[in-house]
């Protein structure tokens, strides 16, 4: 029995049915936000959003648009549940992370509504397996109230140069300081570690900068430990949008192209380190 015929007669009992010809298109995006065990899944007609949070200071969202799926059926206005993302990733990669040409794992994912488990059927090379993952009642997720109308500074860059910068960050520094300005140095990343201060500057006319919209000079510090998980998303991405609002909250939006050339987005929100406001008059 193939995945295409598996459980076809019983599909009517599910609130959510989603099919992918390549499960890696889902697992890669989820890896980009996998820094805590539990995640909240929101399904709407637009697709699936998966949210992971930590310490009420950082939130990561991955977006899988409905158009990425070969089949996407949602029989209610929305469906929300909490799930162990570690277990979900293990199931999605149950056949291993083979990158052999033509070796893809097909996925059918079903959810029966409140209190029901998430059921995955996976098929590779004619071998079919199923996984049943317990779901939990979702917690209320943080609302960072990050509105585009309150954005003061926004820079869109190719991810390439930031990958290098983040790989060279001084991890003995407790914070990463981000300066964004309409004037020089335009964009500066600074750390303050055991070996002293380090700065990386990016001019607005650099080939790496695709869009530069900064209206005022703003300097904010963010706990490096909170931003460290976002490096996973940066590694996978082609472009990054860096935005700050009037409160100093940071939005990092990553554009990720999957194996089939489709575009997915991962977004990290991070609150500023309050100690800067208390100890620094700038």
N, C-alpha and C positions, 0 to 999 in steps of 0.2 A: 504493500500500500504506500502510495506516495503522499507527500505533504499536501498536494493539491486536492486529494480526495479525503484526507484524514478528517474525521469528525464533521464532514460537511452537513450531515443530516441534523447535527446537534447545534449548529451555529446559532440558531434562533434563540437559544437560552443566554447568549452572551450580550453584554452591554457594549463591549469593545472588542473588535477584531481588527488586528493589524498584521499585514503580511509584508515580508521583505525577502527579496531574492538573495540578499547578501547581509547576513546578521552583523558583519563587521561595520556596516554603516551605522548601526546602533551602538555597538560595543565601544567603538573608538570615541564617539561623542560622549558616552557615559564615563569613559576613563578620564576624560578631561575635567570632570567635576568630582572624581572619586577621592575625597580626602576624609570623609566620615562614613560610617557604616550605613546609616539610615538616610533615605531620600524620600521626598514627597513627589508623587506622580500626578500631574493634572492632564486630563485628556479633554479636548474640546474639538469642535469641527475643524479648527485650524491645524490640529495636530497634537503632539505630546510635548509637555514641558516637564522636565525633571529638575528638582531643586534640592540642593544640599546646603546646610548652614552650619556655622560654628560660632560659639561664644557671643551670639547676637551682634557680631561685628562684621561678619563676612557671609555673603550668600553667593552661591554659584548656580546658574541656570543653564541647562542645555535645551535647545529647541529642535524638535524633529517635526518639520512641517508635514502635513498630511500628504502632500504631493510626492514626498520621498518614498512613501510606502506604495507597493504594488496594489495593495487593497487596504482601505481604511474605512471601517464602519463604526459609527458611534450612535447608539440607539437612544441615548439620553442627551440632554443639553450639555452635560459634563460628567466626568467621573474622576474622583480623587481618592487616592489611597497612599499609605506609607509602606515602603518596602526596604528590605536589606539590599542595598545596591551591590555589596560585595558578592552576595549569593547570586544576584541577577547576572552580574558579569561572569561569574564562574559558569553559570548555565549557558550563557550566550557563546562562551568559548569552550563548550564541552568537547568539541571535536579537535581542540587545540587551535593555536593561532597560525595555522598554515597559510602561507602566502604563495603557494604553488599556483601557477597559471591555471585558471579554470576550476580550482578547488575552492568553492564557496559554500557556505552553510546557509540554507534557506530557513526562514523563520516564520512561524505563525504564532501570534500572541493573542490570548483571549482572556477576558476578565468578565465575570458574571455579575458584578455589582457589589454593593456594600457587604463586607464580611466574606466575600468570595476570594479564593486564591487567584494568583496570576498563573495562567497555564501557558507554557511554552512548548511548541512542537518544533523540533529542529531536524533537518535532513541534510546529509552530505553523502554523496556517492552512493545513494540508494539505501543508506542506513538511517533509520528513523528513531528518534528518541524523544521522550517528553519529560518535562520538569514541572513540578507544582510548587509554587513559592507562596508562603503565607503572607497575606497583606494585613496591615494594621490600620486602625483609625488614624487619619492624618491629624497632625498638629497644625495650629495656625502658623503660617510662615511669616517671617518678618516683612514688613512693608517699608522699604527704604525711602519711599516717597521721592524717587529720583525722577523728576519731571524734566523733559527736554526744554521746557520754557525757563527753567532755572539754571540751565547749563551756561557756565561762564566761558569755559575753555574747552575746545575739542580739536584733537589732532588725529588724523587717520594716516597710518604708516604701514609700510610693508613689514611683516613680522621678522624678516631676516635679521635686521640690525639689532632689534631688541632681544632676539634669541641669544646673540653674542653678548650683549650687555648683561642680561640676567645670568648667563653662565659664569660671568666674571664678577658678580656681585660679592661683596665682602659679607659672608654670612655671620661674621662675628658682630655685625652691626644689628642693633635691636630694631632699627627703623630704616625705611627707605623714604627719602625726602624727594618729592616731585615738585619742581618749579616749572610753571607754564606761564608764558608771558608774550605779549605782542612785540616786545623788544628783546634784544639779546639778553641772555643766551637762548631764548625761545623755549626750549625744552631741556631741562637738566635733571638727571637722576643722581642722587648723592647718597652715600652710606658713610657711617661714622663708626668704624670698627677698631679692633686692637692695633691695627697698623696705621691708623689715622683716617683722615677723610679722603674719599675718592669721589670724583665727579665725571659724569659722561654727558656731553652736550650734543644736541642735534639741531642744526640750523634749519630754518623753515624752508629754505630753498634746496635742501638736500634731495637727491633722487629718491630717497627712501620715504619722503613725506609726500603723501598724495593730496592731503587737504589740511589747511592750517587756519583755524578760526579761534583765535584767542583775543578776548576783549579787555582783560586786565591781568596784571601780574598776581599770581597766586602761588604760595608756597605751603604745602601740606606734608605732614609726615604720616606714614602708615606702618603698622607693625609688620616687619619682614616675615615673621612667622605666619601671619595671616595671608600674605600675598604669595608665599612660596608655592602653595598648591596650584596657583594659576599658571605656573610654568608648564604644567602638563598641557594646558590648552594652547599656550603660546607655541609650544613645540609642534603641535598639529596644524597650526593656523597659517594662512597666507597673508592676511591683513589683520590689523588691530586698530580699534578706535579707542582713544583715551579721552575720557570726559571728566570734568569736575564741575560740581554745582556750587551755588553760593554758600553752602554750608561746609564745603571742602570734601564732601563725599565723592568717592572715586568709582567710576564705571569703566571696566575694561571689557570691550566687546570684541570677540574673536570670530573671524570668518574662516570656516573650515570647509575645505572641499573634500567630499568623500570619494570612495573608490570609483563611483559611477559618475564623478564630475559634478554632483549636485552640491549646492551650498547649504551648510548648516551653521548655526550660530551658538556660541557659548558666551555667557556674560557673567562677569564677577562684579559684585558690589562690595565696597569696603568702606567702613567708617574711618575718619581720621583719628590719629592718636591724640587724645585730649591733652596729653602732657605738654604738647607744643604750645597750646593756647595758654596754659597756666605758667609755663616757664620761659616763654619766648615772646618778646614784645613785637616781633615782626608781624 
